[in-house]
Amino acid sequence: MTKSIKNAIVIGATGLVGKALIEQLQQNPNCEKITAIVRRESADFKHLSKVEQFVIEDFLLLNDQDVSGYSHAFSCLGSTIKKAGSKQAFYNIDFEINAHFADLFEMTETHFLLVSALGASASSPIFYNQVKGKLEQYIQKLDLYRISILQPSLLIGERQEKRTMEGAMQSAYLKVSHLVPNSFKYKPVTADQVAHTMVEAAQTQTENFEIYDNLRILNAQ
């Protein structure tokens, strides 16, 4: 049985995917309320009638009462080792905060949706992918009503913060993107494509657990 997106809560709301997701939820006729969890108020959401901003400096201080009553919870929070400043700081964001957010929805009827990454594996020699894989494993073990995990490749879009390497890769890719078929599993995807897939999964998924790999994101209609 599917559940319409009546009210949604989003962590990582000011990131590339988070902002695209909130814009799409704003346009969804079934969605009545969107709560964006932010460290400080963002002007990006002030023109959106369905959005309220929940300001909290430390996301680890979120509690059960803060997140109760939502039909869907979207976790779009992610960083990089360079931006975080160290491997430990990256782990604290990408694993600890996302895991804590998921914990809050145990034994509820909230559909939990997570943006992970292509190549996520707890046994990966690449630290980034290893952390993503460990987070996926952790979330699968929780007593959650329904879980959707998205595994996009390189994300295309304009970020607020500067990511030099990622920006260079985007520029190089955009020059040849028309030559890359949608059957190529590593083909970069846009934030809008990821957000669209999240919304579709939220509205149509009937399985308790499902992974949306990069090809499904690329070819989602």
Backbone as JSON Lines, residues from 0, in Angstrom:
{"i":0,"aa":"M","n":[0.84,-1.2,0.0],"ca":[0.0,0.0,0.0],"c":[0.88,1.25,0.0]}
{"i":1,"aa":"T","n":[0.63,2.15,-0.93],"ca":[1.41,3.38,-1.0],"c":[0.76,4.46,-0.13]}
{"i":2,"aa":"K","n":[1.53,5.5,0.11],"ca":[1.06,6.59,0.96],"c":[1.42,7.91,0.29]}
{"i":3,"aa":"S","n":[0.43,8.78,0.1],"ca":[0.73,10.07,-0.52],"c":[1.58,10.92,0.43]}
{"i":4,"aa":"I","n":[2.32,11.86,-0.15],"ca":[3.2,12.72,0.65],"c":[2.36,13.83,1.26]}
{"i":5,"aa":"K","n":[1.79,13.55,2.42],"ca":[0.95,14.55,3.07],"c":[1.8,15.64,3.72]}
{"i":6,"aa":"N","n":[2.78,15.21,4.51],"ca":[3.69,16.17,5.13],"c":[5.08,15.57,5.17]}
{"i":7,"aa":"A","n":[6.06,16.37,4.81],"ca":[7.44,15.89,4.65],"c":[8.4,16.69,5.51]}
{"i":8,"aa":"I","n":[9.43,15.99,5.99],"ca":[10.51,16.66,6.71],"c":[11.81,16.34,5.99]}
{"i":9,"aa":"V","n":[12.66,17.36,5.82],"ca":[13.86,17.23,4.98],"c":[15.08,17.69,5.76]}
{"i":10,"aa":"I","n":[16.1,16.83,5.83],"ca":[17.4,17.22,6.39],"c":[18.4,17.3,5.23]}
{"i":11,"aa":"G","n":[19.29,18.26,5.29],"ca":[20.14,18.53,4.12],"c":[19.38,19.38,3.12]}
{"i":12,"aa":"A","n":[18.45,20.17,3.63],"ca":[17.53,20.93,2.78],"c":[18.2,22.0,1.94]}
{"i":13,"aa":"T","n":[19.32,22.54,2.39],"ca":[19.97,23.63,1.65],"c":[21.03,23.13,0.67]}
{"i":14,"aa":"G","n":[21.19,21.82,0.58],"ca":[22.14,21.25,-0.36],"c":[21.56,21.16,-1.76]}
{"i":15,"aa":"L","n":[22.35,20.63,-2.67],"ca":[21.96,20.56,-4.08],"c":[20.67,19.77,-4.28]}
{"i":16,"aa":"V","n":[20.63,18.56,-3.73],"ca":[19.44,17.72,-3.88],"c":[18.31,18.23,-2.99]}
{"i":17,"aa":"G","n":[18.65,18.64,-1.78],"ca":[17.62,19.1,-0.85],"c":[16.78,20.24,-1.41]}
{"i":18,"aa":"K","n":[17.44,21.22,-2.0],"ca":[16.71,22.35,-2.57],"c":[15.84,21.93,-3.75]}
{"i":19,"aa":"A","n":[16.37,21.05,-4.6],"ca":[15.58,20.55,-5.73],"c":[14.37,19.77,-5.24]}
{"i":20,"aa":"L","n":[14.58,18.99,-4.2],"ca":[13.49,18.19,-3.63],"c":[12.39,19.09,-3.07]}
{"i":21,"aa":"I","n":[12.77,20.09,-2.31],"ca":[11.77,20.97,-1.71],"c":[10.97,21.72,-2.78]}
{"i":22,"aa":"E","n":[11.63,22.12,-3.84],"ca":[10.92,22.78,-4.95],"c":[9.88,21.84,-5.55]}
{"i":23,"aa":"Q","n":[10.25,20.57,-5.71],"ca":[9.31,19.59,-6.28],"c":[8.19,19.24,-5.32]}
{"i":24,"aa":"L","n":[8.49,19.16,-4.04],"ca":[7.44,18.9,-3.06],"c":[6.47,20.07,-2.99]}
{"i":25,"aa":"Q","n":[6.98,21.28,-3.14],"ca":[6.13,22.47,-3.15],"c":[5.09,22.38,-4.27]}
{"i":26,"aa":"Q","n":[5.49,21.78,-5.4],"ca":[4.59,21.66,-6.55],"c":[3.69,20.44,-6.48]}
{"i":27,"aa":"N","n":[3.93,19.55,-5.53],"ca":[3.14,18.32,-5.42],"c":[1.78,18.64,-4.8]}
{"i":28,"aa":"P","n":[0.69,18.35,-5.51],"ca":[-0.64,18.75,-5.0],"c":[-1.06,18.03,-3.72]}
{"i":29,"aa":"N","n":[-0.48,16.85,-3.46],"ca":[-0.86,16.09,-2.27],"c":[-0.12,16.56,-1.02]}
{"i":30,"aa":"C","n":[1.0,17.22,-1.22],"ca":[1.84,17.62,-0.1],"c":[1.32,18.92,0.51]}
{"i":31,"aa":"E","n":[0.99,18.87,1.8],"ca":[0.42,20.02,2.47],"c":[1.45,20.83,3.26]}
{"i":32,"aa":"K","n":[2.49,20.14,3.75],"ca":[3.45,20.81,4.62],"c":[4.84,20.23,4.41]}
{"i":33,"aa":"I","n":[5.84,21.11,4.37],"ca":[7.25,20.7,4.22],"c":[8.05,21.39,5.32]}
{"i":34,"aa":"T","n":[8.75,20.6,6.12],"ca":[9.61,21.16,7.14],"c":[11.06,20.98,6.72]}
{"i":35,"aa":"A","n":[11.76,22.08,6.59],"ca":[13.19,22.05,6.23],"c":[14.0,22.25,7.5]}
{"i":36,"aa":"I","n":[14.81,21.26,7.85],"ca":[15.67,21.37,9.01],"c":[16.94,22.11,8.59]}
{"i":37,"aa":"V","n":[17.19,23.24,9.21],"ca":[18.33,24.09,8.82],"c":[19.09,24.58,10.05]}
{"i":38,"aa":"R","n":[20.36,24.9,9.85],"ca":[21.15,25.48,10.94],"c":[20.89,26.98,11.08]}
{"i":39,"aa":"R","n":[20.51,27.59,9.99],"ca":[20.13,29.0,10.01],"c":[19.1,29.21,8.89]}
{"i":40,"aa":"E","n":[18.25,30.2,9.07],"ca":[17.19,30.42,8.08],"c":[17.76,30.69,6.7]}
{"i":41,"aa":"S","n":[17.1,30.12,5.69],"ca":[17.55,30.29,4.31],"c":[16.53,31.11,3.53]}
{"i":42,"aa":"A","n":[17.03,32.09,2.79],"ca":[16.15,32.9,1.95],"c":[15.58,32.1,0.79]}
{"i":43,"aa":"D","n":[16.2,30.96,0.47],"ca":[15.74,30.15,-0.66],"c":[14.33,29.64,-0.47]}
{"i":44,"aa":"F","n":[13.87,29.54,0.77],"ca":[12.56,28.92,1.02],"c":[11.47,29.9,1.42]}
{"i":45,"aa":"K","n":[11.82,31.16,1.57],"ca":[10.85,32.11,2.11],"c":[9.68,32.38,1.16]}
{"i":46,"aa":"H","n":[9.88,32.13,-0.12],"ca":[8.81,32.36,-1.09],"c":[7.93,31.13,-1.29]}
{"i":47,"aa":"L","n":[8.25,30.02,-0.62],"ca":[7.51,28.77,-0.8],"c":[6.46,28.64,0.29]}
{"i":48,"aa":"S","n":[5.19,28.62,-0.1],"ca":[4.08,28.7,0.85],"c":[3.96,27.49,1.77]}
{"i":49,"aa":"K","n":[4.41,26.33,1.33],"ca":[4.24,25.12,2.13],"c":[5.4,24.86,3.09]}
{"i":50,"aa":"V","n":[6.45,25.64,2.95],"ca":[7.69,25.36,3.69],"c":[7.78,26.16,4.99]}
{"i":51,"aa":"E","n":[8.1,25.42,6.06],"ca":[8.49,26.08,7.3],"c":[9.9,25.61,7.65]}
{"i":52,"aa":"Q","n":[10.68,26.49,8.21],"ca":[12.06,26.16,8.53],"c":[12.2,25.9,10.03]}
{"i":53,"aa":"F","n":[12.78,24.76,10.34],"ca":[13.05,24.39,11.73],"c":[14.54,24.61,11.96]}
{"i":54,"aa":"V","n":[14.85,25.66,12.72],"ca":[16.24,26.06,12.92],"c":[16.81,25.38,14.16]}
{"i":55,"aa":"I","n":[17.91,24.66,13.96],"ca":[18.59,24.01,15.08],"c":[20.08,23.92,14.72]}
{"i":56,"aa":"E","n":[20.94,24.38,15.58],"ca":[22.36,24.45,15.28],"c":[23.0,23.07,15.19]}
{"i":57,"aa":"D","n":[22.62,22.19,16.09],"ca":[23.2,20.84,16.14],"c":[22.12,19.82,15.82]}
{"i":58,"aa":"F","n":[22.21,19.19,14.65],"ca":[21.19,18.24,14.22],"c":[21.11,17.01,15.13]}
{"i":59,"aa":"L","n":[22.17,16.75,15.87],"ca":[22.15,15.61,16.8],"c":[21.25,15.89,18.01]}
{"i":60,"aa":"L","n":[20.79,17.12,18.15],"ca":[19.87,17.46,19.24],"c":[18.41,17.28,18.84]}
{"i":61,"aa":"L","n":[18.16,16.92,17.59],"ca":[16.79,16.63,17.17],"c":[16.24,15.48,18.02]}
{"i":62,"aa":"N","n":[14.98,15.59,18.42],"ca":[14.38,14.53,19.22],"c":[13.08,14.02,18.6]}
{"i":63,"aa":"D","n":[12.51,13.0,19.23],"ca":[11.31,12.36,18.69],"c":[10.17,13.36,18.47]}
{"i":64,"aa":"Q","n":[10.0,14.27,19.4],"ca":[8.91,15.23,19.3],"c":[9.1,16.16,18.1]}
{"i":65,"aa":"D","n":[10.34,16.51,17.79],"ca":[10.63,17.41,16.67],"c":[10.18,16.82,15.34]}
{"i":66,"aa":"V","n":[10.21,15.49,15.23],"ca":[9.98,14.86,13.92],"c":[8.71,14.01,13.88]}
{"i":67,"aa":"S","n":[7.86,14.13,14.87],"ca":[6.69,13.26,14.93],"c":[5.6,13.7,13.95]}
{"i":68,"aa":"G","n":[4.87,12.72,13.44],"ca":[3.68,12.99,12.64],"c":[3.9,13.18,11.15]}
{"i":69,"aa":"Y","n":[5.1,12.92,10.65],"ca":[5.36,13.13,9.23],"c":[5.12,11.84,8.44]}
{"i":70,"aa":"S","n":[4.56,11.99,7.25],"ca":[4.34,10.81,6.39],"c":[5.64,10.36,5.74]}
{"i":71,"aa":"H","n":[6.55,11.32,5.47],"ca":[7.8,11.02,4.78],"c":[8.95,11.84,5.36]}
{"i":72,"aa":"A","n":[10.1,11.18,5.48],"ca":[11.32,11.85,5.94],"c":[12.38,11.67,4.87]}
{"i":73,"aa":"F","n":[12.95,12.77,4.41],"ca":[13.96,12.76,3.35],"c":[15.31,13.18,3.91]}
{"i":74,"aa":"S","n":[16.31,12.32,3.74],"ca":[17.65,12.64,4.22],"c":[18.55,12.9,3.02]}
{"i":75,"aa":"C","n":[18.84,14.17,2.8],"ca":[19.67,14.61,1.67],"c":[21.0,15.16,2.15]}
{"i":76,"aa":"L","n":[21.33,14.93,3.4],"ca":[22.52,15.51,4.0],"c":[23.78,14.76,3.58]}
{"i":77,"aa":"G","n":[24.78,15.49,3.13],"ca":[26.04,14.87,2.72],"c":[27.13,15.92,2.59]}
{"i":78,"aa":"S","n":[28.35,15.48,2.75],"ca":[29.48,16.39,2.64],"c":[30.6,15.7,1.87]}
{"i":79,"aa":"T","n":[31.79,16.24,1.95],"ca":[32.99,15.61,1.4],"c":[34.06,15.71,2.49]}
{"i":80,"aa":"I","n":[35.09,14.89,2.37],"ca":[36.16,14.92,3.36],"c":[36.83,16.3,3.35]}
{"i":81,"aa":"K","n":[37.04,16.85,2.16],"ca":[37.7,18.15,2.05],"c":[36.86,19.25,2.7]}
{"i":82,"aa":"K","n":[35.57,19.26,2.42],"ca":[34.71,20.3,2.99],"c":[34.58,20.14,4.5]}
{"i":83,"aa":"A","n":[34.44,18.89,4.96],"ca":[34.28,18.63,6.4],"c":[35.56,18.96,7.16]}
{"i":84,"aa":"G","n":[36.72,18.74,6.51],"ca":[37.99,19.09,7.13],"c":[38.83,17.9,7.56]}
{"i":85,"aa":"S","n":[38.19,16.75,7.72],"ca":[38.92,15.53,8.1],"c":[38.01,14.33,7.89]}
{"i":86,"aa":"K","n":[38.6,13.15,7.91],"ca":[37.79,11.93,7.78],"c":[36.8,11.81,8.93]}
{"i":87,"aa":"Q","n":[37.26,12.14,10.14],"ca":[36.38,12.03,11.3],"c":[35.21,13.01,11.21]}
{"i":88,"aa":"A","n":[35.5,14.23,10.78],"ca":[34.43,15.22,10.64],"c":[33.44,14.8,9.57]}
{"i":89,"aa":"F","n":[33.96,14.23,8.47],"ca":[33.08,13.72,7.41],"c":[32.19,12.61,7.95]}
{"i":90,"aa":"Y","n":[32.78,11.69,8.72],"ca":[32.02,10.58,9.31],"c":[30.95,11.11,10.25]}
{"i":91,"aa":"N","n":[31.29,12.13,11.02],"ca":[30.32,12.7,11.96],"c":[29.1,13.27,11.26]}
{"i":92,"aa":"I","n":[29.3,13.8,10.07],"ca":[28.17,14.35,9.29],"c":[27.43,13.25,8.56]}
{"i":93,"aa":"D","n":[28.16,12.55,7.7],"ca":[27.5,11.62,6.78],"c":[26.97,10.36,7.45]}
{"i":94,"aa":"F","n":[27.63,9.91,8.51],"ca":[27.11,8.74,9.22],"c":[26.32,9.15,10.46]}
{"i":95,"aa":"E","n":[26.96,9.83,11.38],"ca":[26.35,10.06,12.69],"c":[25.04,10.85,12.6]}
{"i":96,"aa":"I","n":[25.02,11.93,11.85],"ca":[23.8,12.74,11.79],"c":[22.7,12.01,11.03]}
{"i":97,"aa":"N","n":[23.04,11.41,9.9],"ca":[22.02,10.67,9.15],"c":[21.48,9.49,9.94]}
{"i":98,"aa":"A","n":[22.36,8.79,10.67],"ca":[21.94,7.65,11.48],"c":[21.01,8.12,12.6]}
{"i":99,"aa":"H","n":[21.36,9.24,13.23],"ca":[20.51,9.79,14.3],"c":[19.15,10.18,13.75]}
{"i":100,"aa":"F","n":[19.12,10.81,12.61],"ca":[17.85,11.21,11.98],"c":[16.99,9.98,11.72]}
{"i":101,"aa":"A","n":[17.59,8.92,11.19],"ca":[16.85,7.68,10.92],"c":[16.34,7.04,12.22]}
{"i":102,"aa":"D","n":[17.16,7.08,13.26],"ca":[16.76,6.5,14.56],"c":[15.42,7.06,15.03]}
{"i":103,"aa":"L","n":[15.2,8.33,14.78],"ca":[14.01,9.0,15.29],"c":[12.71,8.48,14.68]}
{"i":104,"aa":"F","n":[12.81,7.74,13.58],"ca":[11.6,7.26,12.9],"c":[11.32,5.78,13.13]}
{"i":105,"aa":"E","n":[12.13,5.17,14.01],"ca":[11.84,3.77,14.34],"c":[10.46,3.67,15.0]}
{"i":106,"aa":"M","n":[9.77,2.58,14.67],"ca":[8.46,2.28,15.25],"c":[7.42,3.37,14.94]}
{"i":107,"aa":"T","n":[7.6,4.05,13.82],"ca":[6.6,5.01,13.36],"c":[6.09,4.54,11.99]}
{"i":108,"aa":"E","n":[5.19,5.3,11.4],"ca":[4.68,4.97,10.06],"c":[5.21,5.96,9.03]}
{"i":109,"aa":"T","n":[6.44,6.42,9.23],"ca":[7.08,7.37,8.33],"c":[7.97,6.64,7.33]}
{"i":110,"aa":"H","n":[7.78,6.94,6.05],"ca":[8.62,6.39,4.98],"c":[9.93,7.18,4.98]}
{"i":111,"aa":"F","n":[11.06,6.46,5.12],"ca":[12.37,7.11,5.22],"c":[13.12,6.96,3.89]}
{"i":112,"aa":"L","n":[13.58,8.08,3.34],"ca":[14.28,8.09,2.06],"c":[15.65,8.74,2.23]}
{"i":113,"aa":"L","n":[16.68,8.05,1.74],"ca":[18.06,8.48,1.94],"c":[18.81,8.63,0.62]}
{"i":114,"aa":"V","n":[19.54,9.73,0.47],"ca":[20.46,9.88,-0.66],"c":[21.81,9.33,-0.21]}
{"i":115,"aa":"S","n":[22.23,8.24,-0.83],"ca":[23.53,7.62,-0.56],"c":[24.44,7.93,-1.75]}
{"i":116,"aa":"A","n":[25.12,6.93,-2.28],"ca":[26.02,7.18,-3.4],"c":[26.29,5.89,-4.17]}
{"i":117,"aa":"L","n":[26.51,6.03,-5.46],"ca":[26.95,4.91,-6.28],"c":[28.29,4.4,-5.75]}
{"i":118,"aa":"G","n":[28.39,3.11,-5.57],"ca":[29.63,2.53,-5.06],"c":[29.66,2.38,-3.55]}
{"i":119,"aa":"A","n":[28.55,2.73,-2.88],"ca":[28.49,2.59,-1.43],"c":[28.69,1.14,-1.03]}
{"i":120,"aa":"S","n":[29.65,0.9,-0.15],"ca":[29.95,-0.44,0.33],"c":[30.76,-0.36,1.61]}
{"i":121,"aa":"A","n":[30.3,-1.06,2.62],"ca":[31.01,-1.03,3.91],"c":[32.41,-1.6,3.8]}
{"i":122,"aa":"S","n":[32.66,-2.41,2.77],"ca":[33.99,-3.02,2.59],"c":[34.84,-2.3,1.55]}
{"i":123,"aa":"S","n":[34.37,-1.15,1.07],"ca":[35.11,-0.4,0.05],"c":[36.43,0.12,0.61]}
{"i":124,"aa":"P","n":[37.51,0.09,-0.19],"ca":[38.78,0.7,0.24],"c":[38.73,2.22,0.18]}
{"i":125,"aa":"I","n":[37.71,2.77,-0.47],"ca":[37.53,4.22,-0.55],"c":[36.7,4.67,0.64]}
{"i":126,"aa":"F","n":[37.27,5.54,1.47],"ca":[36.63,5.92,2.73],"c":[35.23,6.49,2.52]}
{"i":127,"aa":"Y","n":[35.06,7.34,1.53],"ca":[33.76,7.95,1.24],"c":[32.7,6.86,1.01]}
{"i":128,"aa":"N","n":[33.0,5.92,0.12],"ca":[32.06,4.85,-0.19],"c":[31.85,3.92,1.0]}
{"i":129,"aa":"Q","n":[32.9,3.74,1.79],"ca":[32.81,2.88,2.98],"c":[31.82,3.45,3.99]}
{"i":130,"aa":"V","n":[31.9,4.77,4.22],"ca":[30.98,5.41,5.16],"c":[29.54,5.32,4.65]}
{"i":131,"aa":"K","n":[29.37,5.57,3.37],"ca":[28.03,5.47,2.78],"c":[27.48,4.06,2.93]}
{"i":132,"aa":"G","n":[28.33,3.06,2.71],"ca":[27.91,1.67,2.82],"c":[27.55,1.3,4.24]}
{"i":133,"aa":"K","n":[28.34,1.78,5.2],"ca":[28.05,1.49,6.6],"c":[26.73,2.14,7.02]}
{"i":134,"aa":"L","n":[26.46,3.32,6.51],"ca":[25.19,3.99,6.81],"c":[24.02,3.19,6.24]}
{"i":135,"aa":"E","n":[24.14,2.72,5.01],"ca":[23.08,1.91,4.42],"c":[22.82,0.66,5.27]}
{"i":136,"aa":"Q","n":[23.87,-0.01,5.67],"ca":[23.72,-1.21,6.51],"c":[23.01,-0.88,7.81]}
{"i":137,"aa":"Y","n":[23.41,0.21,8.43],"ca":[22.81,0.61,9.7],"c":[21.32,0.86,9.56]}
{"i":138,"aa":"I","n":[20.95,1.6,8.53],"ca":[19.55,1.96,8.33],"c":[18.69,0.74,8.03]}
{"i":139,"aa":"Q","n":[19.24,-0.2,7.28],"ca":[18.49,-1.42,6.96],"c":[18.16,-2.24,8.21]}
{"i":140,"aa":"K","n":[18.95,-2.1,9.25],"ca":[18.73,-2.87,10.48],"c":[17.71,-2.22,11.41]}
{"i":141,"aa":"L","n":[17.34,-0.99,11.13],"ca":[16.38,-0.29,11.98],"c":[14.96,-0.77,11.7]}
{"i":142,"aa":"D","n":[14.11,-0.59,12.68],"ca":[12.7,-0.97,12.54],"c":[11.94,0.22,11.95]}
{"i":143,"aa":"L","n":[12.11,0.4,10.64],"ca":[11.48,1.51,9.92],"c":[10.32,1.0,9.07]}
{"i":144,"aa":"Y","n":[9.32,1.82,8.93],"ca":[8.11,1.47,8.19],"c":[8.42,1.13,6.73]}
{"i":145,"aa":"R","n":[9.19,1.99,6.1],"ca":[9.57,1.78,4.69],"c":[10.86,2.56,4.43]}
{"i":146,"aa":"I","n":[11.75,1.96,3.63],"ca":[13.06,2.56,3.35],"c":[13.31,2.63,1.85]}
{"i":147,"aa":"S","n":[13.74,3.78,1.39],"ca":[14.21,3.96,0.01],"c":[15.62,4.51,0.07]}
{"i":148,"aa":"I","n":[16.54,3.87,-0.65],"ca":[17.92,4.34,-0.71],"c":[18.28,4.66,-2.16]}
{"i":149,"aa":"L","n":[18.72,5.88,-2.4],"ca":[19.11,6.3,-3.74],"c":[20.62,6.35,-3.83]}
{"i":150,"aa":"Q","n":[21.15,5.82,-4.93],"ca":[22.61,5.75,-5.11],"c":[23.02,6.45,-6.41]}
{"i":151,"aa":"P","n":[23.02,7.79,-6.4],"ca":[23.41,8.53,-7.6],"c":[24.92,8.55,-7.81]}
{"i":152,"aa":"S","n":[25.3,8.78,-9.06],"ca":[26.7,9.01,-9.42],"c":[27.01,10.48,-9.15]}
{"i":153,"aa":"L","n":[27.97,11.04,-9.88],"ca":[28.31,12.45,-9.73],"c":[27.07,13.3,-9.95]}
{"i":154,"aa":"L","n":[26.85,14.26,-9.05],"ca":[25.68,15.14,-9.15],"c":[26.01,16.39,-9.94]}
{"i":155,"aa":"I","n":[25.14,16.71,-10.89],"ca":[25.3,17.9,-11.71],"c":[24.38,18.99,-11.19]}
{"i":156,"aa":"G","n":[24.94,20.16,-10.98],"ca":[24.13,21.28,-10.51],"c":[25.02,22.33,-9.88]}
{"i":157,"aa":"E","n":[24.45,23.48,-9.61],"ca":[25.22,24.59,-9.06],"c":[25.09,24.61,-7.54]}
{"i":158,"aa":"R","n":[26.19,24.39,-6.85],"ca":[26.19,24.38,-5.4],"c":[26.49,25.78,-4.86]}
{"i":159,"aa":"Q","n":[26.03,26.01,-3.64],"ca":[26.35,27.27,-2.97],"c":[27.82,27.32,-2.59]}
{"i":160,"aa":"E","n":[28.31,26.17,-2.09],"ca":[29.72,26.13,-1.71],"c":[30.55,25.66,-2.89]}
{"i":161,"aa":"K","n":[31.81,26.01,-2.91],"ca":[32.7,25.65,-4.01],"c":[33.35,24.31,-3.74]}
{"i":162,"aa":"R","n":[33.2,23.37,-4.69],"ca":[33.9,22.1,-4.63],"c":[34.75,22.0,-5.9]}
{"i":163,"aa":"T","n":[36.01,22.36,-5.79],"ca":[36.88,22.55,-6.95],"c":[36.95,21.32,-7.84]}
{"i":164,"aa":"M","n":[37.25,20.17,-7.26],"ca":[37.38,18.96,-8.06],"c":[36.07,18.58,-8.72]}
{"i":165,"aa":"E","n":[34.98,18.64,-7.94],"ca":[33.68,18.29,-8.48],"c":[33.28,19.26,-9.59]}
{"i":166,"aa":"G","n":[33.6,20.55,-9.43],"ca":[33.28,21.53,-10.45],"c":[34.04,21.27,-11.74]}
{"i":167,"aa":"A","n":[35.3,20.88,-11.62],"ca":[36.1,20.56,-12.8],"c":[35.54,19.35,-13.52]}
{"i":168,"aa":"M","n":[35.12,18.35,-12.75],"ca":[34.54,17.15,-13.35],"c":[33.22,17.47,-14.05]}
{"i":169,"aa":"Q","n":[32.42,18.34,-13.45],"ca":[31.17,18.75,-14.08],"c":[31.44,19.44,-15.41]}
{"i":170,"aa":"S","n":[32.37,20.37,-15.41],"ca":[32.68,21.13,-16.63],"c":[33.14,20.21,-17.76]}
{"i":171,"aa":"A","n":[34.0,19.26,-17.4],"ca":[34.51,18.32,-18.4],"c":[33.38,17.44,-18.91]}
{"i":172,"aa":"Y","n":[32.54,16.98,-18.01],"ca":[31.46,16.09,-18.41],"c":[30.45,16.79,-19.32]}
{"i":173,"aa":"L","n":[30.08,18.02,-18.99],"ca":[29.06,18.73,-19.77],"c":[29.45,18.91,-21.23]}
{"i":174,"aa":"K","n":[30.75,18.91,-21.5],"ca":[31.21,19.05,-22.87],"c":[30.96,17.8,-23.7]}
{"i":175,"aa":"V","n":[30.86,16.66,-23.03],"ca":[30.7,15.4,-23.77],"c":[29.44,14.65,-23.36]}
{"i":176,"aa":"S","n":[28.58,15.26,-22.56],"ca":[27.42,14.57,-22.01],"c":[26.5,13.99,-23.07]}
{"i":177,"aa":"H","n":[26.41,14.68,-24.22],"ca":[25.53,14.21,-25.29],"c":[26.01,12.9,-25.91]}
{"i":178,"aa":"L","n":[27.25,12.55,-25.64],"ca":[27.81,11.32,-26.21],"c":[27.65,10.13,-25.25]}
{"i":179,"aa":"V","n":[27.22,10.4,-24.04],"ca":[27.14,9.34,-23.03],"c":[25.71,8.78,-22.98]}
{"i":180,"aa":"P","n":[25.52,7.5,-23.27],"ca":[24.17,6.92,-23.26],"c":[23.63,6.77,-21.84]}
{"i":181,"aa":"N","n":[22.3,6.73,-21.72],"ca":[21.68,6.56,-20.41],"c":[21.83,5.14,-19.87]}
{"i":182,"aa":"S","n":[22.4,4.27,-20.67],"ca":[22.65,2.9,-20.21],"c":[23.99,2.79,-19.47]}
{"i":183,"aa":"F","n":[24.77,3.88,-19.47],"ca":[26.07,3.88,-18.79],"c":[25.85,4.09,-17.3]}
{"i":184,"aa":"K","n":[26.16,3.1,-16.47],"ca":[25.78,3.12,-15.05],"c":[26.43,4.24,-14.26]}
{"i":185,"aa":"Y","n":[27.55,4.79,-14.76],"ca":[28.25,5.85,-14.02],"c":[27.91,7.25,-14.53]}
{"i":186,"aa":"K","n":[26.97,7.34,-15.46],"ca":[26.64,8.64,-16.03],"c":[26.16,9.59,-14.94]}
{"i":187,"aa":"P","n":[26.72,10.81,-14.87],"ca":[26.27,11.77,-13.86],"c":[24.79,12.09,-14.0]}
{"i":188,"aa":"V","n":[24.18,12.46,-12.89],"ca":[22.75,12.79,-12.87],"c":[22.58,14.19,-12.29]}
{"i":189,"aa":"T","n":[21.46,14.8,-12.6],"ca":[21.18,16.13,-12.05],"c":[20.49,16.0,-10.7]}
{"i":190,"aa":"A","n":[20.57,17.06,-9.93],"ca":[19.87,17.09,-8.65],"c":[18.37,16.94,-8.86]}
{"i":191,"aa":"D","n":[17.85,17.52,-9.94],"ca":[16.42,17.4,-10.23],"c":[16.03,15.94,-10.49]}
{"i":192,"aa":"Q","n":[16.9,15.19,-11.17],"ca":[16.6,13.78,-11.42],"c":[16.56,12.98,-10.13]}
{"i":193,"aa":"V","n":[17.49,13.28,-9.23],"ca":[17.5,12.58,-7.94],"c":[16.26,12.95,-7.14]}
{"i":194,"aa":"A","n":[15.93,14.23,-7.1],"ca":[14.75,14.68,-6.37],"c":[13.48,14.07,-6.95]}
{"i":195,"aa":"H","n":[13.4,14.02,-8.28],"ca":[12.23,13.43,-8.94],"c":[12.08,11.96,-8.55]}
{"i":196,"aa":"T","n":[13.19,11.24,-8.53],"ca":[13.15,9.82,-8.17],"c":[12.72,9.65,-6.71]}
{"i":197,"aa":"M","n":[13.18,10.53,-5.84],"ca":[12.76,10.47,-4.43],"c":[11.25,10.66,-4.3]}
{"i":198,"aa":"V","n":[10.72,11.63,-5.01],"ca":[9.29,11.9,-4.94],"c":[8.5,10.72,-5.49]}
{"i":199,"aa":"E","n":[8.96,10.15,-6.61],"ca":[8.29,8.99,-7.2],"c":[8.34,7.79,-6.25]}
{"i":200,"aa":"A","n":[9.5,7.57,-5.64],"ca":[9.63,6.46,-4.69],"c":[8.69,6.67,-3.5]}
{"i":201,"aa":"A","n":[8.61,7.9,-3.05],"ca":[7.76,8.22,-1.91],"c":[6.29,7.92,-2.2]}
{"i":202,"aa":"Q","n":[5.9,8.09,-3.45],"ca":[4.49,7.94,-3.82],"c":[4.11,6.56,-4.33]}
{"i":203,"aa":"T","n":[5.1,5.8,-4.82],"ca":[4.75,4.55,-5.5],"c":[5.35,3.29,-4.88]}
{"i":204,"aa":"Q","n":[6.36,3.41,-4.06],"ca":[7.01,2.21,-3.52],"c":[6.08,1.45,-2.59]}
{"i":205,"aa":"T","n":[5.98,0.14,-2.81],"ca":[5.17,-0.72,-1.96],"c":[6.01,-1.69,-1.14]}
{"i":206,"aa":"E","n":[7.25,-1.94,-1.59],"ca":[8.14,-2.83,-0.84],"c":[8.65,-2.11,0.42]}
{"i":207,"aa":"N","n":[8.96,-2.87,1.45],"ca":[9.47,-2.28,2.68],"c":[10.86,-1.67,2.49]}
{"i":208,"aa":"F","n":[11.63,-2.24,1.57],"ca":[12.98,-1.76,1.31],"c":[13.28,-1.81,-0.17]}
{"i":209,"aa":"E","n":[13.84,-0.72,-0.69],"ca":[14.19,-0.71,-2.11],"c":[15.37,0.23,-2.35]}
{"i":210,"aa":"I","n":[16.27,-0.21,-3.27],"ca":[17.41,0.61,-3.68],"c":[17.16,1.14,-5.09]}
{"i":211,"aa":"Y","n":[17.41,2.41,-5.27],"ca":[17.28,3.06,-6.57],"c":[18.69,3.39,-7.04]}
{"i":212,"aa":"D","n":[19.22,2.56,-7.92],"ca":[20.59,2.78,-8.37],"c":[20.65,3.9,-9.41]}
{"i":213,"aa":"N","n":[21.85,4.2,-9.86],"ca":[22.02,5.35,-10.75],"c":[21.25,5.2,-12.06]}
{"i":214,"aa":"L","n":[21.16,3.99,-12.58],"ca":[20.42,3.77,-13.83],"c":[18.93,4.05,-13.64]}
{"i":215,"aa":"R","n":[18.39,3.65,-12.5],"ca":[16.97,3.94,-12.25],"c":[16.74,5.43,-12.12]}
{"i":216,"aa":"I","n":[17.69,6.13,-11.52],"ca":[17.56,7.58,-11.4],"c":[17.64,8.24,-12.78]}
{"i":217,"aa":"L","n":[18.56,7.77,-13.61],"ca":[18.74,8.32,-14.95],"c":[17.49,8.13,-15.81]}
{"i":218,"aa":"N","n":[16.84,7.0,-15.65],"ca":[15.74,6.64,-16.54],"c":[14.36,6.79,-15.92]}
{"i":219,"aa":"A","n":[14.3,7.42,-14.75],"ca":[13.01,7.64,-14.11],"c":[12.17,8.62,-14.94]}
{"i":220,"aa":"Q","n":[10.91,8.33,-15.05],"ca":[10.03,9.19,-15.83],"c":[9.16,10.05,-14.91]}
